[in-house]
Amino acid sequence: MEVNPPKQEHLLALKVMRLTKPTLFTNIPVTCEEKDLPGDLFNQLMRDDPSTVNGAEVLMLGEMLTLPQNFGNIFLGETFSSYISVHNDSNQVVKDILVKADLQTSSQRLNLSASNAAVAELKPDCCIDDVIHHEVKEIGTHILVCAVSYTTQAGEKMYFRKFFKFQVLKPLDVKTKFYNAETDEVFLEAQIQNMTTSPMFMEKVSLEPSIMYSVTELNSVSQAGECVSTFGSRAYLQPMDTRQYLYCLKPKKEFAEKAGIIKGVTVIGKLDIVWKTNLGERGRLQTSQLQRMAPGYGDVRLSLEAIPDTVNLEEPFHITCKITNCSERTMDLVLEMCNTNSIHWCGISGRQLGKLHPSSSLCLALTLLSSVQGLQSISGLRLTDTFLKRTYEYDDIAQVCVVSSAIKVES
């Protein structure tokens, strides 16, 4: 929508037009049944119409392209392009013409002019043309301010400007969720919804991790030796449809060895989304840095490094535990093992593990057996810090499936 100040007689005329790609022509079919009075007249007219598709004349979609009849919608992440023309409508030479184009948003004012140098003179019926481009990075009201200054033959300095107001809409709705694994791995789920009224071709949806993490995309599967997208061969996202992308982030070795760095709020990375609409118009969005609150493990963290999925009834099996000192002080730990009704520990309870410095870890190989079939929970580990006389209890560490030894267990 154009909002202009009171009109004033000027020697120059300013025209501003948005540059956008054409769209497919849409025709409205008019037809009737053969028993009606027109007979086959309407159908024959449609077949003779050059804008219709041969063999599919009753469809609204045509074969021709049409220029946009209005300003259209502008979405965040797209490139706004505009053609600016200043024409000399008078019969005299105009001097020192300066054309300036600024884009005013709610937070800033940007100069989009390709050149800020004045044109020495402009003869009658001649024009000055300029094309401006700007990647839209804010949602809301935008005002394109075009100002023209010049000097008449009489030496009078003239100035006028025009305002063009348009709205920038939100093309995508992006929601993220974090899932913490037993290890230091983090799973990120990104839900992307098409908020426009036309289909989108999702050219790229990737996660750019921070320096602390390496990322693995989980949006494809291997079939016949080839990597195939989980969304199929067509990457189109229909209006208001939502697609879910999954990524696995793992701390790099130099950071994973420092327990203090993976605690608290950490920066995961940012999503980079590239899409195409209509006839190849490209848009791009990058989210802000995604932050994740690391889970709290207390002073001592106990994690499982190895455990079998299935074990035999009343037969010993082995697990490997990893103990990490997450505090800022040295601990002197003692391991106690408490039996439950179904799970029994094999070994000496109350043994000394020695001193464990801050951010350090140690691995323990433990042996157990189960006296009850079914899905059993491993519980009953106790760690006591002899320095502070503080005991840390660990129950429901993991679950194993216990089967009868008579059943053959296939690995």
N, C-alpha and C positions, 0 to 999 in steps of 0.2 A: 504494500500500500504506500502510495506517494503522498507525503505531507509537505506542502510548499508554503513559503512566506508570501505576502501580498505581491501580486505581479508588478513588474516594472519593465518598461520598454528597453530592450537590450539589442545590440547588434548581432550578438551570438546566440545560438540555440544549443541547448544541451540535451542529449538523449542518452539514456542509460538502459541497457537491455541485459538480461541474464542469459548467459550462454549455457545451454544444456543440450543433451542429445535428444533426437526425435523419438517418438513412440510409434508403435504399430497403429495403423488406421483402424478404427472401429466403425463398422457399418451396421445399420439396423435393418435386418431382413424383413421384408413385407411379402407374405405369401398367402395362399389360400388353397382349398381343396379343388380338385378338378371339376367337381359337380357344381361349384359356385359359378356365378356369372362371368368373372374374368377368365375362368378356365386356366390355361397354362401361361397367361400373359405375364403375371408377376414373376413366375419362375424363370421365364425366358429373359426378362429384363435383368434379373440377378445374374444369369449365366453370361449375359453380354456385358455386365458391369466389370470394367478392368480392375476394380479395387477388391473384388471378391476372390476367394480361393477356389480354384477349379476343382469341382467334385464335392465341395463343401460350402456351397453358396449360402446355406442357411445359418452358418456359423457367423458370429459377430466379428471374429478376428479377420482382418483383411491382409493383403499382401503388400500394401503400400505403407510408407512412413509419413507421419504428419508432424509438423512443427508444434511445439507447445503453445497453447492458447492462453496460458496464464503463468504466473510466477512459479507455481508449483511448490512442493515441500522441500525443505533443506534439512538434512539430518546431521547430527553430530558425527564428526569423523569424515564427512565428505568434503570435497573441494568446491568452494563457491567461486564461480567464474563469471565475470561481467564485462560487457563491451561498452565503452564510453566514447561518445562522439560529440565533438564541438564543431558546429557548422556556422559559417559566416553567411547570415541571411541578408546582410546589407549590400550596398553598392560601393562601399569604401573599404580601404585596406585598414585592418586592425593590427595593432602592434603589441608586443610584450604580453603574449597570451600565456597564462600559467593555469594549468589544470591540476587540481589536487583532489585525491580520493582518500578518505579516511573511513575506517570501520569502527563504530562506537559500540562497545559492549557494556555490560553491567560493571565490568572491572577494569577495562582498559580502552585506550584509543590507539588504533594501528594505522600507520600510513601505508597504503597499498599502491601508491603511484609508482609506475615503472621509472619515471624520471621527474626530478624536481626542478629541472631547468626550464626557463621560459622560452617560448617560440618567438623568434624575432618579429615575424609578421604573418598575417593570414589574409590572403586575397579573397575577393567576393566569390561565393559558391564553392569555396574550398573548406576542408575540414581537417581536424586533428583527431586521430583515432588512437585508442589505447585499450589494452585488454589486461585486466587484473585477475589475479588468482589468490585464493586464501583458503587454507585448510581450517575448517571450522572446529574449534576446540572448546566451545562453551555452549551451554544450553540456555535458551531464553531469547529475549528481544535483542536484535541487532539493527543498527541504523547505519546505512551507507550514506556518508556525507560527501557530496561532490561540489567543489567550489571552483569558480572560474573568475579570474581577474584579467583585465586587459586595458589597453589605452587606445582611445579614439584618435582620429586624425587631428582633432582640435587640442589634443593633449590632456583630455579629461580621463581620469582613472575611474574605471567601472569595476563593479564586483557583484556577483550573485552566487547563490548556491541552492542546491536541491537536496532533499532528504528522502531516502527510500528505506522504509521500515519492513523488516521481515522477521519471522520466528524460526528458531532452530529447534528441532524436535529430537527426542530421544529415540534412536533406532533399535537399540538392544537393551534388554534388562539382564544384567549379569549378577548372579548370586553365587557365593562360594561357601563351601563347608570343609572343615578340616577333620580328619580322623587320625588318631594316634595309634600306632602299632605297638606291640610289645617291645620291639626294638626301637631304635631312634628314627625309624622311617616315619614319614608323614604322607598321608594320602589326601590329595586335594580334589574335590569334586566341584566343577564349574558348571552351573546351569545357565544356558544362554537362550533367551527368548526373543523372537523376532517381533518387534513392536510396530513395524511398518505395515502398509496395506498391500505389499507386493512380495513375491518370493525372493529369497536371498540365496546366492551361491556362496557358501562358506569356503573361501579360498584357503584360509589358514587360521587355525586356532592353536596357539602354542603358548607355553609357559617359559618365560625367561627367568631362571632361578637367580637368587642372590649368590654372592661368592661363597657362602657357607654350604650350599647344597648342590647336588647333581640331580638331574631330573630324568625320569623315564616315562614316556607317554604310554598309556594303557588304552588307547583308542583304536587299536587294530589287532587282528588275529592272523595267524599263519595258516594258510590253506594251500596245499600242493606246492609248498616251497615258496609261496608268494605272500607278501604282507598285504592283507585286505582290510579296509576300514570297517569298523563295526557298524557304521551307518549305511553300508552298502555302496554301490557304484555311484549313486546320485547324492550329491552333497547339497541339495536344495533344502532350505528351511522355509516352510510355508508361513504365512502371516499368523502370529500368535502361537506358533508351535515352539516347543522347548526341546533343546538337545543337551545332553549331559556328557561332559568330558571329564576324564579321570587321569590324574598324574600321581606318580610316586616320587617323593623327594627323599633323598638319603644324605645325611651330613657327610661332608668330605672328611677324609681321614684325619687331616690336620686339625679339624674342628671337633670331630667326634671324640678325640682323645682328651679334649679339655672339657670336662663336665660343666665347668662354670659358664661356658659360652652357650651351651644349649639349654640353659635354664632361663626362665623369665620370658619376656617378649622378644621374638626373633623375627627378622624380615625374611619372608619366603621367596618373593619375587613378584613379577607382574605378568598379567595375561596380555598377549598381543593377538588381536583379532582383525582379520582382513576379509572383506566380503565384496561381492559385486551385485548390482541391481540393474533392472531393466536391460539396456543394451550395453552392458559392460561398464557402467559407472562404478568406480571403486570407492570404497570407504574403509577407514581404518580407525581402530580404537585401541588404546592402551590403558589398562586400569592403573590406579595408583599402586604403590607397593603394598602387597598383601602381608599382613602381620598375623602371627600365630603365637598364642600363649602356650609355652611348653608345659607339659604336665609336671606337677610337683611330686617328687619321689621321696621327700623327706631327707634325712641325713644319710640313709643307706638305701641303695637300690638293689633289688634282687631280680634278675632276669634269667630266662632259660635260653641256653645256647643250643641244646640238643635234647630231644625227647622222642621216643617212639610213639607212633599213632596207636598201635595195637600190641598188647602183651598177652602172654599165656598165664592162666590162673596158677598161682602158687609157684611161679618160676621167677627168679630174680631178673630185673631189668635195670638199665642204667640211664641216668639223666646227667646233664652237665649244667651247672648253675654258674652265673657270673655275678659277683658282688662288687658294687662300685661305691666308693666313699664320695658322696655328694656334698659333704660339709666342708668347712674350711679349717678343720682340725684333724689331727692324727687320731685314729681309733685303734684300740686293742680288742679284737673280737674273739668271742667264744661261740662255737656252734653247738646248738642243742637240737635233737630230733625227737619229736613226740609222736608216738604211734596213734593211729585212729582205728575205728572199727573195721575198716576195709584195707587201708594202706599201712604197711609196716616197713620201717626203715632198717636197713642192714648196715651195721657199723657202730662205731663208738660215739656216743653222745657226750657233749661237754668238752670236746677237744678244742685246743687253742688254734686259732688261725693266724695269730701273730698281728703285728702292727700293719695298719693300712693307711697310707698317707692320703691327703686330699687329692681328689680327681684320679686316684689310682684304682685299679681293679684286680681281682683274682678270680680264677675259675676253679670250681670244685666238681669232681666226679663222684656222684652219689649213687647208691644201690638201694632198690626197693623191691617189694613183692606185694601182690594183692591176694587177699583170701576171699574176695567176693567178685562175682562176674558183673559185667555191665560197664557203664560209663562211670568211672571213679575219679574223684577229685583228689589231687595231691596237696596235702596240708601238713602242718605240724613243724615247720622250721622256725627256730628262734635264734636270733643273733643278739648277743649281749656285749655292750661296750664296757669293759672293766674300768676304764678311766672315770666315766660318769655314772656307772652302775645303771645304765639305761638298756632296756630290752626291746628289741624290735621283732614283732610277730608277723609271720607270713603264712597265710592260709589261702586255699583255693588258688594255688600257684598255676596249676594247669590241670587238664583232664586227659585220661587215657582210657581206651576201650579194652576191657579185660575179657578174654574169651577162654573157653575150655581148651586145655592142652590137646584134647583129642581132635579138635578141629584144625585142619591144615591152614596155616596163615600164609597167604600169598603176598609177597612184597611188591 
